[in-house]
Amino acid sequence: MASSDSGPSLVPDELHPQNVDTTSTVAHRGRLWVSSLVFGLFAGLLTWVVGEMTVDWFPPELREVEVAMGNKSMLPTRETRNASEAQTGTLAAGVLGAALGLSLGAAGGCARRSARAAVAAGVLGMVLGAAAGAGATRAVLRPYFEAHKEIGDAIVPSLLVLGAIWAAVGAVAGVAVALGLGDRKRAPRALIGGIAGAWLGAAVYQFGGAVFFALDATTQLVSLSWGSRLLAQLCACLSVSTGIVLALEPAKQRTADRRAENETANAGA
């Protein structure tokens, strides 16, 4: 006879489907939309505030360099500027991942009106999101700096790098939402939605930044002005939130809803 013990689980008890009322695992879509967008906006603002507090934590190291006619001066070099940008970008992406994972995990729990699930999914999303953001940044640093050395501040390489970082964060946020909802079966769908939303947000930011913040180096991991940095965080968080909710809303359900609305309208007429 097979044993009923399946061993310890890495997922908190609050997020197991058997511990959730099956009638509440699929939250009302309107409630999910509101909670995801509100919490997504909160994540964007929180990330921006923390980023403004930490943006100068890693200034480039000054080294003695020859400037002209044998004169020397203490200036940052390409290597020290790259090291500074790498540290600042890694911290920023880690904060983004933590804030978005925490906020959207909590949004999933709130959408199904479960405080325990909101806390559990939020904490799990925060830890995994921070690791995903920082880890993805470290993984793309070498090709990012090589591309900038070869072709300068071009949009497409920066879009690919930023999209990859945000996609890692968006994937974790999608899973956190599904766990908060108590519906792990829809986690792959939410993961894909988070990735798609992240890439769309990265494109909007890169091309929008080139138009509205042309002098603020929006192709860097962390841009130069507070306005462009705010745009980046809002694009990341709101696009990921939207992508996740759209992915969790089945097309069949939307069709059924429209059919029901048409039937109601026809009956009223």
C-alpha positions as CSV (number, residue, x, y, z in Angstrom):
1,M,0.0,0.0,0.0
2,A,1.4,3.4,-1.0
3,S,2.1,5.7,1.9
4,S,0.1,8.9,2.2
5,D,3.1,10.8,3.4
6,S,4.6,12.8,0.6
7,G,7.4,14.4,2.6
8,P,7.9,18.0,3.6
9,S,6.9,20.8,1.2
10,L,8.8,23.9,0.4
11,V,5.5,25.8,-0.1
12,P,3.9,27.3,3.0
13,D,0.7,25.6,4.2
14,E,-1.3,28.7,3.5
15,L,-0.6,28.3,-0.2
16,H,-1.6,24.6,-0.6
17,P,-4.7,24.1,-2.6
18,Q,-6.0,21.5,-0.1
19,N,-5.9,24.1,2.6
20,V,-8.0,26.6,0.6
21,D,-11.7,26.7,0.1
22,T,-12.1,25.7,-3.6
23,T,-14.9,28.2,-4.0
24,S,-12.4,31.1,-3.3
25,T,-9.3,30.0,-5.2
26,V,-10.5,31.8,-8.3
27,A,-11.0,35.4,-7.2
28,H,-13.4,37.7,-8.9
29,R,-11.6,39.2,-11.8
30,G,-12.5,42.8,-11.0
31,R,-11.0,42.3,-7.5
32,L,-7.9,40.8,-9.0
33,W,-7.5,43.7,-11.5
34,V,-7.9,46.3,-8.8
35,S,-5.6,44.6,-6.3
36,S,-2.9,43.8,-8.9
37,L,-2.8,47.3,-10.3
38,V,-2.9,49.0,-6.9
39,F,-0.2,46.8,-5.5
40,G,1.8,47.1,-8.7
41,L,1.7,50.9,-8.5
42,F,2.8,50.6,-4.9
43,A,5.7,48.4,-5.9
44,G,6.8,50.9,-8.5
45,L,6.7,53.8,-6.1
46,L,8.4,51.9,-3.4
47,T,11.2,50.7,-5.7
48,W,11.7,54.3,-6.9
49,V,11.9,55.7,-3.4
50,V,14.4,53.1,-2.3
51,G,16.3,53.6,-5.5
52,E,16.6,57.4,-4.9
53,M,17.9,56.7,-1.4
54,T,20.6,54.3,-2.7
55,V,21.5,55.6,-6.1
56,D,24.7,57.1,-4.9
57,W,25.8,54.3,-2.7
58,F,28.4,53.0,-5.2
59,P,30.3,56.0,-6.7
60,P,33.0,55.1,-9.2
61,E,36.5,54.7,-7.7
62,L,38.9,57.5,-8.7
63,R,42.3,56.5,-10.1
64,E,45.3,58.5,-11.1
65,V,45.3,58.9,-14.9
66,E,47.4,61.0,-17.2
67,V,45.3,63.8,-18.8
68,A,47.6,65.9,-20.9
69,M,51.3,66.8,-21.2
70,G,52.3,64.5,-18.4
71,N,49.9,65.9,-16.0
72,K,47.9,63.5,-13.8
73,S,44.6,63.7,-12.2
74,M,42.3,61.5,-10.1
75,L,39.4,60.5,-12.3
76,P,37.1,57.5,-12.7
77,T,38.1,55.1,-15.4
78,R,35.9,52.9,-17.7
79,E,36.6,50.0,-15.4
80,T,35.6,51.8,-12.2
81,R,32.5,53.3,-13.9
82,N,31.5,49.8,-15.0
83,A,32.0,48.5,-11.5
84,S,29.9,51.3,-10.1
85,E,27.1,50.8,-12.6
86,A,27.1,47.0,-12.0
87,Q,26.7,47.4,-8.3
88,T,24.0,50.1,-8.6
89,G,22.1,48.1,-11.2
90,T,22.3,44.9,-9.3
91,L,20.9,46.6,-6.1
92,A,18.2,48.3,-8.1
93,A,17.1,45.1,-9.8
94,G,17.1,43.2,-6.5
95,V,14.9,45.9,-4.9
96,L,12.6,45.8,-7.9
97,G,12.2,42.1,-7.6
98,A,11.7,42.2,-3.9
99,A,9.0,44.9,-4.1
100,L,7.2,43.4,-7.0
101,G,7.2,39.9,-5.6
102,L,6.0,41.1,-2.2
103,S,3.3,43.3,-3.6
104,L,1.9,41.0,-6.2
105,G,2.0,38.0,-3.9
106,A,0.0,40.0,-1.4
107,A,-2.3,41.1,-4.2
108,G,-3.1,37.5,-5.0
109,G,-4.0,36.8,-1.4
110,C,-6.0,40.0,-1.1
111,A,-7.9,39.2,-4.2
112,R,-9.2,36.0,-2.6
113,R,-9.6,37.7,0.8
114,S,-7.0,35.7,2.7
115,A,-4.6,37.6,4.9
116,R,-2.5,34.5,5.6
117,A,-2.1,33.7,1.9
118,A,-1.3,37.4,1.2
119,V,1.5,37.3,3.8
120,A,2.9,33.9,2.8
121,A,2.9,34.6,-1.0
122,G,4.2,38.1,-0.4
123,V,7.2,36.9,1.6
124,L,8.0,34.1,-0.8
125,G,7.7,36.5,-3.7
126,M,9.9,39.0,-2.0
127,V,12.7,36.6,-1.4
128,L,12.6,34.9,-4.8
129,G,12.1,38.2,-6.6
130,A,15.1,39.8,-5.0
131,A,17.3,36.8,-5.9
132,A,15.9,36.8,-9.5
133,G,16.5,40.5,-10.1
134,A,20.0,40.5,-8.7
135,G,20.9,37.2,-10.3
136,A,19.6,38.1,-13.7
137,T,21.6,41.4,-13.6
138,R,24.8,39.7,-12.7
139,A,24.2,37.2,-15.6
140,V,23.9,39.9,-18.3
141,L,26.6,42.3,-17.1
142,R,29.3,41.0,-19.4
143,P,27.3,41.1,-22.7
144,Y,25.9,44.5,-21.6
145,F,29.3,46.1,-21.1
146,E,30.7,44.5,-24.2
147,A,27.8,45.9,-26.3
148,H,28.2,49.4,-24.9
149,K,31.9,49.3,-25.6
150,E,31.4,48.2,-29.2
151,I,28.3,50.2,-30.2
152,G,27.7,52.8,-27.5
153,D,24.4,53.7,-26.0
154,A,22.1,51.9,-28.5
155,I,18.5,51.1,-27.6
156,V,18.3,47.6,-28.9
157,P,21.1,46.0,-26.8
158,S,19.9,47.9,-23.7
159,L,16.3,46.7,-24.4
160,L,17.5,43.1,-24.6
161,V,19.4,43.4,-21.3
162,L,16.7,45.3,-19.5
163,G,14.0,43.0,-20.8
164,A,15.9,39.9,-19.6
165,I,16.2,41.4,-16.1
166,W,12.6,42.4,-15.9
167,A,11.5,39.1,-17.3
168,A,13.1,37.2,-14.5
169,V,11.4,39.5,-12.0
170,G,8.1,39.2,-13.8
171,A,8.2,35.4,-13.8
172,V,8.6,35.3,-10.1
173,A,5.9,37.9,-9.6
174,G,3.5,35.8,-11.7
175,V,4.1,32.7,-9.7
176,A,3.6,34.7,-6.5
177,V,0.2,35.9,-7.7
178,A,-0.9,32.4,-8.5
179,L,0.3,31.2,-5.1
180,G,-1.5,34.0,-3.4
181,L,-4.7,33.0,-5.3
182,G,-4.2,29.5,-4.0
183,D,-4.2,28.2,-7.6
184,R,-0.8,26.6,-8.4
185,K,-2.1,25.1,-11.6
186,R,-2.3,28.5,-13.1
187,A,1.2,29.4,-12.0
188,P,2.8,28.7,-15.5
189,R,0.1,30.9,-17.2
190,A,0.9,33.7,-14.7
191,L,4.6,33.2,-15.2
192,I,4.3,33.7,-18.9
193,G,2.1,36.7,-18.4
194,G,4.7,38.3,-16.1
195,I,7.4,37.7,-18.7
196,A,5.4,39.1,-21.6
197,G,4.4,42.1,-19.5
198,A,8.0,42.7,-18.6
199,W,9.2,42.7,-22.2
200,L,6.4,45.1,-23.2
201,G,7.3,47.4,-20.2
202,A,11.0,47.4,-21.2
203,A,10.1,48.4,-24.8
204,V,7.8,51.2,-23.6
205,Y,10.5,52.5,-21.2
206,Q,13.4,52.3,-23.7
207,F,11.6,54.1,-26.5
208,G,9.7,56.4,-24.3
209,G,12.9,57.3,-22.4
210,A,14.6,58.0,-25.7
211,V,11.9,60.5,-26.5
212,F,11.1,62.2,-23.2
213,F,14.5,61.7,-21.4
214,A,16.9,61.9,-24.3
215,L,19.7,63.3,-22.1
216,D,19.3,61.0,-19.1
217,A,21.1,57.9,-20.4
218,T,18.0,55.6,-20.2
219,T,20.1,52.9,-22.0
220,Q,22.1,52.4,-18.8
221,L,21.1,50.0,-16.0
222,V,20.2,53.0,-13.9
223,S,19.4,56.3,-15.7
224,L,20.6,59.7,-14.6
225,S,17.4,61.6,-13.5
226,W,14.8,60.9,-10.9
227,G,12.0,61.3,-13.6
228,S,13.5,58.7,-15.9
229,R,14.0,56.3,-13.0
230,L,10.4,56.7,-11.9
231,L,9.3,56.0,-15.5
232,A,11.4,52.8,-15.4
233,Q,9.9,51.5,-12.2
234,L,6.3,52.3,-13.2
235,C,6.7,50.7,-16.6
236,A,8.2,47.5,-15.1
237,C,5.6,47.1,-12.3
238,L,2.4,48.1,-14.1
239,S,3.2,46.2,-17.2
240,V,4.1,43.1,-15.3
241,S,0.9,43.4,-13.2
242,T,-1.2,43.8,-16.3
243,G,0.4,40.9,-18.2
244,I,-0.2,38.6,-15.2
245,V,-3.9,39.4,-14.8
246,L,-4.5,39.1,-18.6
247,A,-2.8,35.7,-18.6
248,L,-4.9,34.5,-15.7
249,E,-8.1,35.5,-17.4
250,P,-9.0,32.7,-19.8
251,A,-10.2,33.6,-23.2
252,K,-13.1,31.2,-22.9
253,Q,-14.3,33.0,-19.7
254,R,-14.1,36.4,-21.5
255,T,-16.1,35.1,-24.4
256,A,-18.7,33.6,-22.0
257,D,-19.0,36.9,-20.2
258,R,-19.5,38.9,-23.4
259,R,-22.2,36.4,-24.4
260,A,-23.9,36.7,-21.1
261,E,-23.8,40.5,-21.3
262,N,-25.3,40.4,-24.8
263,E,-28.0,38.0,-23.7
264,T,-28.8,40.3,-20.8
265,A,-28.9,43.4,-23.1
266,N,-31.2,41.6,-25.6
267,A,-33.5,40.4,-22.8
268,G,-33.7,44.0,-21.5
269,A,-34.6,45.3,-24.9
